[in-house]
């Protein structure tokens, strides 16, 4: 497992396409119970080398109902984004994750994770990749029970996504509470 982590963290496969160079941000171990599959690290995370060490991470920990110590314990949470490196800026927010990363690494990583009880798909890129079909992200988030026990879809917790949360108040009023209960049950096992 440590060899795989070291190999991923030294990956430079798509470095020529990355404005700040390759800096794969992943974390997991053989005991990880929950996998966080998001789009890609942001600039702040790229610079800090710590997954979810930004405003999005604060909101995600709030949604999950966990503290800093619980979140950063790889026995609890694995961090395996769609792309492991910061992809650069786009018109609004960050650029889409590079498409090479998930096909190159996910299958291998997931084959090593034997204790996973839930994969949380964070944002449209992860949801579309793992749950292809005609439903949009809002429908996948709203109908999360259809994807259990393997997946639970969330919108991206970025401050840029505040409009979605205001438009869909049911998410933080109902769904987040159910998610927190589910996370708590998994972590207590």
N, C-alpha and C positions, 0 to 999 in steps of 0.2 A: 504494500500500500504506500509506504513512504517513497519507494522507487518511482511509482506512478505519479505521485504528487510532484516529486522533483523533476520528472520528465515533462510534465505539463507546465510547471513553472519556468522551465527553460525553453519552452516552445517559441520559435520565431517564424512559424509557417507563413503568416500573413503580415509580417513586420513592415514590408514595403508599402502597405496600404494604411498604416496606422500613423496618424500625425505626431503622436508622442512616443512612438516605438512600442515594441512588445513589452508587456508587463502582466502576464497572466495572473489573475486574481481568482483563486479557487481555494476551497478548504473542505476537507472531509476526512473521515477515518472509518475503519471497518465497523464501528458501532453506531454511526450516524443514523438517527431515527427519522429525521425529516430532511428532505432535500429542497432547497430554495433554488428554483430555476427562473432567473430573471433575464433581462435582455443583455446587458453588458455593464461593466463597471463605468462609473462616471469619472470625470477629471479629478475630483477630490479623492476618490478611492484610488485611482491610478497613482496619485502622488503620495498617498499615505500608506499604500500597500495593505490596507485593512478593509475587507469587504464591508459594504454597507456603513461606512464611517462618515456618512453625510446626512443631510436632512431627510432623504428618502429612507435611510436606515432607521432614523428615529421614528418615523411614521410607521414603518414596517414592524418594528419591535412593539410599538403601541398596539397595532392591529393584532399581533400574535399574542399579546398579553404576557410578554416575557421581559425580564431585566437584561441588562448588558452582559452579565456573567453567564446567564443561561443561554443567551443568544450566541455568544462566542465560544461556547463549549462544543467542539466538533462531535462529541458523543450525542449531542442533541440535534444540531443543525449542520448539514453539509451545504456548501455554497458552490453551485455548479451552473453558472449562467450559460445562456445560448452562445455567447462569445466571451472569452476570458479577458480580453483586453479592451481598453477604452477606444471606441471607434472614431472619435472626433465629434465636432459640432455639426448640427443641421440647422435648418431655418428656425425651427422651434424645438429646443431641447437638443439631445444628443443624436448623432447619426444612428441608423439601424445597426444592429450587431452584424459583424462579418458572418457570412453564411458558411464559411469553411469549418468553423470551430465545433459546433454541435455534432455534425456527422463524423468529424475526425476523432472526437474524444468521448462523447456521452455514453455510447454503448459500452466502451471499455470501463469507464468509471462506474456505471451502474451495475456492471457484472461483478464488480468487487464489493459493492455495498450490499451486504446480506441482511442487514437489520432494518432497512427502510420500511416505514409504515405509512408514509405520505410524501407525495411530491407536490409542492406548492408552485403553481405556474403563475408567475408575476408579470403581468402585462401581455399585450397582444402578440408579441413575437413568440413567446414561450407557449401561449395558449394555441396559437395557430399551428405551431410545429407539432405539438403533442396531441392536440385535439382538432385535427383538420375537419373541415365541413362548412356548412352554410351559416351556422350561427356566429354572431359577432361576439366580441369580448364581453359586452354587457350581458348578453344572454348566457354565456358560459359562467360568468360570475353569479348571476341571479339563480341559475339552475345548477349550482355547485354539486348538489346531491347526486345528480346523474353521473358524475365523474368519480365519485367515491367508490371504493376505498383508496384507489391509487392516486387520484389527482384532486386538487382544490384550486380553482382559478381565482386570482385577485387582479384588480387593476394595478397599475404601477403606482407606488406611493409617492412619486415625485411631486414637489410643490407645483410643477407645471400642470399636473393633472387635477388640480383643485376644482376646475369646472365640472369634470365628470362626477366627482364626489358630491358637489352641490346639486347636480341634476339627478342624482341617484341616492337620496338620503337613506333609503332602505338599507344600503350597504353597511354604513357605519352604525345604524340603529339596530339592525337585526343580524345581518350576516357576520359581522365582526364578532359579535357576542358568541355566536355558534362556533365560529372558528376558534376563538379563545378556549372554549370548553373542550373542543376536539384536541387542540394542541396540548392542553393541560392533561387530558387523559392519556395521550401518547407519552408525554414526558414522565408521567408518574409510574409507568410500567417498568 
